[in-house]
């Protein structure tokens, strides 16, 4: 699943969770500049597990049905990846939508737990990838980090001592790709200065 699509799913989920938990309060965060690093050569990035789980999609469908039953009759079903159509979240901003979101908070917690379980599975896979990279001549290759609700590698050429975009590093990454699930692609990488 492309990183932009994953971020869209994550953004909608986080928005609904924040709405459910805070009934309208908002948070703000700043982020550092990032690039698609190692995964940029393939043009895609993956969670490592081949996408979202069936439980996640089922829970997103349950949330949509609950919201409709509690006063948001036009709330759409998610697609096969659990992603709601653009504009769906705005339907929960009105007082009636906020009340429905509060009544359906059970589904929000389930969705959050599904995402946490997927992140844990990805973390285990990415730790194996990091161990492989270290075994292939990059002793300072870091373990994955949790960043903004997802698992990724955070690399700094100046601190880690190698350029994650160099052909040599990319060749090692392709060798280590075999420790990841088939078809998952190379992990997401965030490069800091």
C-alpha positions in Angstrom: 0.0 0.0 0.0 1.6 3.4 -0.9 2.7 5.5 2.0 0.3 8.3 1.0 -2.6 5.9 1.2 -1.5 4.5 4.5 -1.2 8.1 5.8 -4.7 8.8 4.6 -6.1 5.8 6.4 -4.1 6.7 9.5 -5.2 10.4 9.3 -8.9 9.5 9.1 -8.5 7.0 12.0 -6.7 9.4 14.2 -9.2 12.1 13.4 -12.1 9.9 14.4 -10.3 8.8 17.6 -9.5 12.4 18.5 -13.0 13.4 17.8 -14.3 10.5 19.9 -12.0 11.1 22.8 -12.0 14.8 22.9 -15.4 15.7 21.4 -14.0 18.5 19.3 -10.6 19.4 20.7 -7.7 19.5 18.4 -4.0 18.8 18.5 -1.1 20.0 16.5 2.3 18.6 15.9 5.3 19.5 13.8 7.3 17.1 11.9 10.7 17.0 10.3 11.2 16.9 6.6 11.4 13.3 5.3 11.8 11.5 2.1 10.8 8.1 1.0 14.4 6.9 1.4 15.0 3.3 0.6 11.5 2.7 -0.6 11.7 5.5 -3.1 13.4 3.2 -5.6 10.5 0.9 -5.8 8.0 3.8 -5.8 5.9 2.2 -3.1 6.1 1.5 0.6 4.4 -1.2 2.6 3.4 -1.9 6.2 5.3 -5.1 5.7 2.2 -7.2 6.3 0.8 -6.7 2.8 -1.7 -3.9 3.9 -4.5 -3.6 6.4 -6.0 -6.6 8.1 -9.5 -7.9 7.6 -10.3 -7.1 11.2 -9.4 -3.4 10.7 -11.6 -3.2 7.6 -14.4 -4.9 9.4 -14.1 -2.6 12.4 -14.1 0.5 10.1 -17.3 -0.9 8.5 -18.8 -1.4 12.0 -17.9 2.2 12.9 -19.6 3.5 9.7 -22.8 1.5 10.5 -22.8 2.7 14.1 -22.4 6.3 13.1 -25.4 5.9 10.7 -27.5 4.3 13.4 -26.7 7.1 15.8 -27.7 10.1 13.7 -25.3 10.5 10.8 -27.4 8.7 8.1 -25.1 9.7 5.2 -21.9 8.4 6.7 -20.3 6.2 3.9 -18.9 2.7 4.2 -15.1 2.5 3.9 -13.5 0.9 0.8 -11.8 -2.5 0.8 -8.8 -1.0 2.4 -10.8 0.6 5.3 -10.5 4.1 3.9 -13.5 6.4 3.9 -14.3 8.6 1.0 -13.0 12.2 1.1 -15.2 14.4 3.2 -16.6 11.6 5.4 -14.9 12.8 8.5 -16.6 16.3 8.2 -20.0 14.6 8.7 -19.0 14.0 12.4 -18.1 17.7 13.1 -21.7 18.8 13.7 -23.2 18.3 17.2 -25.2 15.3 16.0 -22.0 13.8 14.5 -20.1 14.4 17.7 -22.8 12.6 19.7 -22.8 9.7 17.2 -18.9 9.5 17.5 -19.2 9.4 21.3 -21.9 6.7 21.1 -19.6 4.7 18.7 -16.4 5.1 20.7 -16.2 1.3 21.1 -15.4 1.0 17.4 -12.8 3.7 17.6 -11.0 1.8 20.3 -11.2 -1.4 18.3 -9.7 0.4 15.2 -6.9 1.8 17.4 -6.2 -1.7 18.8 -6.2 -3.2 15.3 -3.7 -0.6 14.1 -1.5 -1.1 17.2 -1.4 -4.9 16.5 -0.4 -4.3 12.9 2.3 -1.9 14.0 3.7 -4.5 16.4 3.8 -7.1 13.6 5.6 -4.6 11.3 8.1 -3.7 14.1 9.1 -7.4 14.5 9.6 -7.7 10.7 11.6 -4.5 10.5 13.9 -5.5 13.4 14.8 -8.6 11.4 15.5 -6.3 8.4 17.8 -4.1 10.6 19.6 -7.2 11.9 20.2 -8.3 8.3 21.5 -4.9 7.3 23.9 -4.9 10.2 25.1 -8.4 9.2 25.6 -7.2 5.6 28.2 -4.6 6.6 26.2 -1.6 8.1 26.9 -2.1 11.9 25.2 1.2 12.8 22.0 0.5 11.0 19.3 1.4 13.5 16.3 -0.6 14.7 12.9 0.8 13.6 11.2 3.5 15.5 7.6 4.3 16.2 6.8 7.7 14.6 3.3 9.3 14.5 1.5 6.0 14.7 3.6 4.0 12.3 6.8 2.0 12.3 9.7 3.3 10.2 13.4 3.6 10.0 14.8 7.0 11.0 18.3 7.5 9.5 20.8 10.3 9.5 23.7 10.1 7.1 25.9 12.2 9.4 25.2 10.2 12.5 24.8 6.7 11.1 27.8 7.0 8.8 26.3 6.0 5.5 24.0 7.4 2.8 20.8 5.5 2.8 20.3 6.4 -0.9 23.7 5.1 -2.1 23.7 2.2 -4.6 25.7 0.1 -2.1 23.1 0.6 0.7 20.2 0.0 -1.7 21.9 -3.3 -2.9 22.2 -4.5 0.7 18.6 -3.5 1.4 17.5 -5.6 -1.6 19.4 -8.6 -0.2 17.7 -8.1 3.2 14.3 -7.7 1.6 14.1 -11.5 1.7 13.5 -11.4 5.5 10.3 -9.5 4.9 7.0 -11.0 3.9 6.8 -11.7 0.1 5.6 -8.7 -1.9 5.9 -6.2 1.0 8.6 -4.2 -0.6 11.3 -2.2 1.1 10.6 -0.5 4.5 9.7 3.1 4.9 12.7 5.3 5.7 12.8 8.8 7.1 16.0 10.7 6.5 17.0 13.4 9.0 19.8 15.9 8.7 
